[in-house]
């Protein structure tokens, strides 16, 4: 694999010269993290950025957290909203999730909205409860969303939100941890 044979050694040389402070890897399939980390010296990779695997509809990142911690690798959880699945407007047309995942997320968003909650705010608050994942990365398309997200992070789940969240998780249960292929077939 070129990443192991060429890319990481080149980055490690840059790190040794002081031009690079940290080296990280990313990808949708979780198994690539273990594959790469098992084949490089400890300390070469400092962080992983995982996306769409620690959100209301998919918490499979939890299964690799102990391994990553044992390797001393930091974890960045990106796309808490599952690339738009967990928003009131829904995902973009190009979203690769299977139809049943999109439909379940739509039902969950509609349920939350009908019960006075916002699916995105619930998703953010839910993700922040996991103390093993200390960095979260949320994208936004409008400046106001930055303020909204900061406000969401600064407020705890209310009792009403907890009730709605419990029901949302039940709606998503049939598709929980359902992902989609990304990249080379052998990496999925």
Beta strands, then each sheet from edge to edge (+ up, - down):
strand 1: 24-26
strand 2: 47-51
strand 3: 74-78
strand 4: 135-137
sheet 1: 1+ 2+ 3+ 4+
end
